[in-house]
Amino acid sequence: MTSEIIITKFVTKLKVMETTGIFIEHNAKGIPTFARIDLEKYGEKLKDFFISEGIIVNESPYDPEFVAKIRRAEKQPSRKVDLKKYGISI
């Protein structure tokens, strides 16, 4: 059996149901196994669930001083660097 036939059989067995922003995927036996949810549409409604499961954490995992340093650097104007000075030619 060629890989193309195997893939075609797999795709025909895979049923995908689309409901505005929610995709439910079934396995070969027709049992729902995965749900893909558009978080732009349903993110706010699911936020409490994500927080309770630890998927979304309200606190930043980054050091606040480090974040502040990056934000300050983003506001500073860029500087032109002469790469030839370092032996780099592009």
C-alpha positions as CSV (number, residue, x, y, z in Angstrom):
1,M,0.0,0.0,0.0
2,T,1.4,3.4,-0.9
3,S,1.6,6.2,1.6
4,E,-0.8,8.2,-0.5
5,I,-3.5,5.6,-0.2
6,I,-2.9,5.3,3.6
7,I,-3.1,9.0,4.0
8,T,-6.3,9.2,1.9
9,K,-7.9,6.4,4.0
10,F,-7.0,8.2,7.2
11,V,-8.3,11.5,6.0
12,T,-11.6,10.0,4.9
13,K,-12.0,8.3,8.4
14,L,-11.2,11.6,10.2
15,K,-14.4,13.5,10.6
16,V,-14.1,17.2,11.3
17,M,-17.2,19.1,12.5
18,E,-17.0,22.9,12.1
19,T,-19.1,25.2,14.3
20,T,-18.1,28.8,14.1
21,G,-14.8,28.8,15.8
22,I,-15.1,25.3,17.4
23,F,-13.6,22.3,15.6
24,I,-14.3,18.8,17.0
25,E,-12.1,16.0,15.6
26,H,-13.1,12.4,15.8
27,N,-10.9,9.3,15.7
28,A,-11.3,6.5,13.2
29,K,-14.0,4.9,15.4
30,G,-16.0,8.2,15.3
31,I,-15.3,9.1,18.9
32,P,-14.7,12.8,19.6
33,T,-11.1,13.1,20.7
34,F,-10.0,16.7,20.3
35,A,-11.7,20.1,20.4
36,R,-10.0,23.1,18.8
37,I,-11.4,26.4,20.0
38,D,-10.9,29.9,18.5
39,L,-9.7,31.8,21.5
40,E,-10.2,35.2,19.8
41,K,-14.0,34.3,19.8
42,Y,-14.3,32.3,23.0
43,G,-11.3,33.2,25.1
44,E,-13.0,35.6,27.5
45,K,-15.8,33.0,28.2
46,L,-13.2,30.3,28.9
47,K,-10.8,32.5,30.9
48,D,-12.0,31.4,34.3
49,F,-11.7,27.7,33.3
50,F,-8.1,28.3,32.0
51,I,-7.1,30.1,35.2
52,S,-8.5,27.3,37.4
53,E,-6.6,24.7,35.4
54,G,-3.4,26.7,35.5
55,I,-3.3,27.2,31.7
56,I,-3.4,30.9,32.1
57,V,-1.6,32.5,35.0
58,N,-2.4,36.1,36.0
59,E,1.1,36.8,37.1
60,S,3.9,37.2,34.7
61,P,6.6,34.5,34.9
62,Y,9.3,37.1,34.1
63,D,11.3,39.2,36.5
64,P,9.6,42.7,36.7
65,E,12.9,44.5,36.7
66,F,13.9,42.7,33.5
67,V,10.6,43.5,31.8
68,A,11.0,47.2,32.8
69,K,14.5,47.2,31.4
70,I,13.3,45.8,28.1
71,R,10.4,48.3,27.9
72,R,12.8,51.2,28.5
73,A,15.1,49.9,25.8
74,E,12.2,49.7,23.3
75,K,11.5,53.4,23.8
76,Q,15.0,54.5,23.1
77,P,15.9,55.4,19.5
78,S,17.9,52.9,17.5
79,R,21.6,53.3,16.9
80,K,23.4,52.7,13.7
81,V,26.3,50.2,14.1
82,D,29.3,50.0,11.7
83,L,29.8,46.3,11.2
84,K,33.1,46.8,9.3
85,K,34.5,48.0,12.6
86,Y,34.0,44.5,13.9
87,G,35.3,42.8,10.8
88,I,31.9,41.9,9.4
89,S,31.0,42.7,5.9
90,I,27.5,42.1,4.4
